[in-house]
């Protein structure tokens, strides 16, 4: 159900952004707002409190974000709270951000390597990803996983490229287990 709610509201925000030609502005605001929501748990808790009536919640949002958010984003937040969907705000923003990234052809990749990569190696990875995908830009999140032994694992959405030595050893082990000695 939560996925459906985030899709409906996220699609509506995307449609408004496209119609008003404000995709970039609303994208930046959504990223900032998602960060605020994540860092500021008391705000979410206050909106979740059943003792705080809807009018007070709306007034609170108005006081906090008036002049800091565009009228479009503030109106969006107000609508979400009015409809009682304030718990879904983080997932709605996450969905909207992913929609904008797809629209702008910005890919997101998770790269795990056995050792920390140098800036030159990171540039090579990014260059290779841009050359082999339809994306025009990438946001790459790097992690170090010593259990890989060597090589790297790259995840883009549901696609995985695993060139780690750990996986190669595992595959070799499976192949050797199939061999029967006479």
BALOTOR-226393 format. One record per atom (N, C-alpha, C): y negated, z negated, x; residue in three letters. Coordinates in steps of 0.001 Angstrom, whole numbers, plus 500000, padded with zeros to 6 digits. Each point is the difference from the previous one (the first is absolute). Layout:
<sites>
YZXala/...
</sites>
This chain:
<sites>
501197500000500827unk/498803500000499173unk/498745500000500866unk/500024499185501073unk/498834499916500876unk/499700501347500645unk/501073500755500334unk/499796501313500598unk/499323500939499018unk/500387499928498740unk/499407500847498974unk/498522499665499826unk/499690498705499978unk/498609499560499851unk/499168500487501181unk/500500499819501216unk/499233500433501170unk/499829501515500012unk/500999500731499532unk/499894501462499940unk/498960500429498965unk/500052499410498816unk/499059500374498935unk/498559499729500431unk/499737498794500475unk/498636499654500399unk/499592500716501293unk/500930500123500929unk/499706500710501241unk/499696501470499755unk/500764500637499110unk/499735501399499650unk/498650500154499311unk/499658499032499139unk/498702500047499314unk/498858499883501007unk/500153499115500984unk/498971499845501027unk/499909501267500846unk/501153500598500308unk/500014501240500778unk/499311501118499229unk/500273500084498718unk/499374501026499165unk/498483499816499968unk/499549498774499857unk/498563499716500006unk/499387500355501351unk/500712499698501065unk/499501500313501346unk/499866501501500195unk/500981500754499523unk/499953501458500133unk/498901500604499135unk/499881499531498770unk/498976500527499093unk/498596499729500535unk/499792498797500510unk/498682499632500513unk/499779500401501451unk/500973500672500590unk/499958500391501407unk/499654498801500891unk/500703498890499721unk/499768498764500734unk/501292499502500643unk/500881500910500347unk/501298499610500543unk/499831499161501259unk/499193500470500946unk/499838499282501261unk/499385498616499792unk/498969499931499173unk/499315498724499773unk/500924498994499321unk/500702500433498961unk/500892499083499292unk/501212499626500853unk/500432500920500848unk/501102499716500925unk/499607498873500951unk/498819500083500592unk/499530498958500920unk/499834498667499274unk/499452500061498779unk/499835498766499228unk/501354499390499642unk/500952500835499643unk/501333499505499636unk/500673499329501193unk/499857500595501188unk/500586499374501195unk/499352498651500270unk/498681499937499900unk/499294498741500235unk/500383498964498943unk/500061500420498761unk/500346499097498901unk/501435499487500125unk/500912500853500436unk/501391499575500215unk/500049498917501083unk/499210500177501039unk/499931498987501056unk/499418498689499497unk/498969500088499187unk/499378498806499418unk/501008499270499128unk/500724500750499193unk/500973499399499085unk/501109499295500777unk/500421500609501105unk/501073499425500800unk/499542498740500722unk/498775500019500504unk/499482498868500767unk/499511498856499119unk/499622500307498770unk/499358499012499150unk/500918499603498842unk/501023499237500307unk/500966499551498982unk/499351499158498891unk/498983499182500297unk/499390499215498916unk/499395500874498894unk/499480501160500347unk/499447500896498982unk/501101500459499055unk/501125500435500553unk/501132500434499180unk/500514498828499158unk/500066498817500595unk/500478498820499276unk/499064499658498843unk/498711500137500225unk/499021499717498946unk/500152500993498850unk/500203501267500331unk/500186501005498951unk/501325499798499261unk/500979499410500669unk/501306499739499380unk/499993498745499127unk/499013499150500194unk/499946498733499283unk/499784500238498499unk/500947499566499163unk/499863500223498557unk/498877499171499364unk/499522498961500701unk/498921499180499464unk/498638500677500138unk/499918501009500871unk/498744500746500174unk/500027501158499014unk/499036500007499080unk/499976501048498967unk/499551501331500595unk/500339501061499312unk/499752501350500484unk/498520500238500315unk/499120499480499160unk/498561500195500212unk/499550499368501310unk/500547498828500326unk/499655499342501260unk/500534500795501192unk/501178500565499849unk/500572500819501067unk/499129501226500256unk/499554500626498924unk/499152501185500141unk/498654499636500628unk/499443498871499589unk/498729499536500569unk/500157499696501487unk/501127499403500356unk/500288499689501395unk/500058501281500838unk/500737500997499517unk/500085501278500714unk/498617500629500153unk/499223499928498945unk/498644500560500014unk/499157499313501082unk/500056498667500048unk/499212499253500987unk/500460500293501418unk/501297500099500205unk/500527500208501351unk/499724501412500494unk/500248500993499153unk/500005501382500476unk/498779500844499615unk/499106499480499169unk/498806500749499620unk/499167500309501250unk/499709501254500229unk/499234500417501160unk/500841500203501250unk/501239499537499965unk/500903500182501141unk/501001501125499758unk/500283500268498737unk/500890501100499625unk/499217501000499173unk/500452501225500013unk/499362501026499177unk/500228499671498528unk/499132500495499130unk/500211499782498563unk/501372500509499530unk/500489501068500605unk/501308500533499620unk/501111499001500301unk/500012499449501201unk/501060499069500381unk/499853498688499238unk/498769499531499810unk/499790498773499243unk/500432500200498547unk/499698501165499451unk/500437500313498633unk/501511500057499900unk/500621500538501009unk/501463500052500043unk/500580498588500002unk/499484499139500881unk/500483498615500062unk/499806499288498671unk/498849500212499394unk/499703499384498711unk/501010500443498950unk/500295501287499962unk/500963500527499037unk/501380499391500209unk/500422499915501236unk/501318499434500309unk/500078498547499534unk/498951499223500245unk/499986498590499596unk/499917499886498481unk/499195500838499372unk/499895499983498537unk/501349500266499340unk/500787500867500598unk/501318500341499449unk/501073498986500395unk/499617498966500747unk/500947498966500380unk/500963500427501094unk/499611500968500799unk/500871500516501062unk/499528499591501392unk/499254498906500095unk/499431499573501286unk/501073499705501047unk/501200499600499580unk/501070499736500968unk/500446501275500712unk/499727501129499377unk/500435501282500553unk/498958500647500922unk/498853499376500170unk/498929500606500799unk/500474500409501393unk/500705499140500753unk/500452500438501331unk/500913501233499952unk/500939500037499062unk/500902501152499929unk/499280501253499503unk/499018499838499125unk/499205501146499537unk/499216500586501172unk/499360499126500774unk/499223500460501156unk/500911500680501019unk/501176499420500239unk/500962500579500944unk/500433501397499533unk/500272500127498704unk/500397501301499446unk/498860501009500138unk/498778499587499657unk/498841500894500101unk/499785500457501438unk/500100499068500941unk/499818500335501418unk/501049501019500437unk/501244499808499572unk/501056500956500365unk/499746501369499372unk/499464500029498785unk/499679501277499345unk/498894500734500753unk/498995499266500424unk/498897500621500751unk/500517500526501335unk/500870499239500654unk/500561500454501273unk/500776501301499812unk/500769500092498937unk/500732501245499728unk/499016501140499730unk/498962499715499226unk/498990501004499669unk/499296500519501251unk/499698499072500917unk/499291500366501222unk/500948500393501135unk/501309499996499705unk/501039500345500978unk/499959499083501224unk/499911498695499708unk/500057498979501040unk/501381499359499925unk/500775500153501037unk/501335499420500040unk/499969498596500571unk/500995499221499637unk/500156498662500552unk/501355499949500687unk/500008499609501251unk/501238499940500764unk/500149498619500626unk/501250499528500012unk/500344498775500702unk/500845500404501198unk/499527499641501180unk/500700500364501230unk/500437498723500710unk/501318499876500170unk/500556498859500733unk/500558500522501315unk/499660499319501073unk/500504500395501319unk/500494498759500731unk/500835500224501011unk/500574498882500744unk/498952499282500854unk/499019500757500464unk/498912499427500798unk/498677500479499422unk/498947499321500352unk/498680500386499530unk/499624501383500554unk/499454500857499147unk/499626501344500427unk/498593500014500575unk/499791500847501006unk/498667500159500576unk/499157500838499039unk/498695500038500238unk/499112500809499158unk/500379501474500071unk/500392500469501173unk/500404501402500164unk/501264500295499187unk/500948499056500015unk/501225500192499226unk/499709499972498501unk/499119499111499584unk/499612499939498592unk/499338501311499570unk/499168500560500870unk/499349501274499706unk/501039501113499867unk/501013499979500856unk/501071501002499924unk/500786499865498703unk/500289498789499601unk/500724499775498745unk/499188500545498834unk/498704499670499972unk/499134500456498913unk/499915501528499980unk/499828500596501167unk/499918501455500116unk/501286500657499476unk/501125499435500365unk/501296500547499571unk/500184499862498485unk/499593498863499449unk/500104499797498557unk/499109500972499230unk/498800500218500507unk/499094500952499344unk/500553501417500061unk/500649500334501107unk/500547501351500169unk/501231500247499131unk/500742498955499691unk/501266500192499278unk/499934499615498520unk/498833499619499525unk/499853499659498580unk/498822500774499418unk/499809499855498700unk/498878500679499345unk/498745499131499956unk/500059498819500587unk/498851499101499997unk/498951500455501011unk/498731499696499688unk/498910500354500906unk/499512498781500793unk/500456498823499600unk/499633498764500685unk/501136499007499795unk/500092499034500890unk/501033498978499894unk/499431498621500245unk/500481499035499224unk/499805498588500289unk/501342499537500538unk/500012499574501243unk/501264499637500631unk/500001498514500324unk/501058499333499569unk/500177498574500268unk/501109499865501034unk/499657499459501158unk/500951499854501101unk/500557498588500047unk/501308499907500237unk/500644498707500223unk/500938500120501189unk/500270498872500618unk/500935499963501124unk/501260499285499533unk/501146500651500202unk/501301499446499634unk/500941500143501187unk/500095498972500835unk/500834500091501210unk/501471500309499719unk/500471499722498772unk/501403500268499690unk/500315501494499972unk/498982500840499990unk/500223501459500021unk/500493500477501363unk/499809499218501011unk/500381500250501398unk/499126501088500622unk/499836501098499333unk/499166501108500458unk/499781500956498846unk/499119500968500180unk/499710500952498925unk/499097499383498950unk/499982500619498810unk/499160499475498925unk/500546500382498638unk/499498499308498979unk/500334500278498612unk/498678500262499284unk/499915501160499348unk/498773500379499288unk/500319500107498516unk/499215499297499190unk/500166500055498543unk/498734500562499370unk/500173501029499190unk/498900500564499208unk/500520500059498568unk/499525499082499189unk/500504499929498631unk/501482499664500016unk/500811500862499382unk/501439499745499968unk/500755500778501078unk/499261500663500879unk/500632500741501099unk/500016499142501262unk/501131500049500724unk/500147499219501222unk/500533500896501107unk/499338499943501139unk/500491500678501201unk/500332498893500986unk/501288499887500327unk/500463498914500850unk/500584500572501287unk/499243499867501087unk/500476500472501301unk/500248498817500941unk/500263498849499419unk/500186498803500824unk/501366500009500673unk/500067499376501138unk/501254499881500732unk/500965499119499205unk/499480499012499310unk/500824499129499166unk/500795500830498990unk/499344500915499308unk/500676500842499014unk/500965500969500667unk/499606500548501135unk/500888500922500716unk/501273499284500447unk/499871498766500473unk/501174499223500389unk/500885499697498781unk/499377499710498884unk/500747499724498780unk/500785501238499556unk/499347501159500030unk/500669501249499619unk/501147500314500956unk/499788499772501288unk/501049500219500992unk/501187499062499747unk/499700498764499667unk/501047499031499686unk/500826500463498795unk/499343500514498971unk/500710500502498820unk/500902501174500363unk/499496500901500824unk/500786501166500418unk/501213499576500829unk/499789499062500901unk/501113499528500829unk/501047499270499155unk/499599499342498961unk/500943499295499125unk/500895500984499244unk/499511501220499799unk/500774501019499278unk/501104500607500878unk/499808499922501295unk/500970500612500927unk/501258499151500035unk/501122500667499799unk/501290499306500081unk/500701500398501282unk/500412499012500711unk/500707500259501247unk/501491500211499718unk/500585501020500659unk/501418500301499774unk/500894499150500851unk/
</sites>
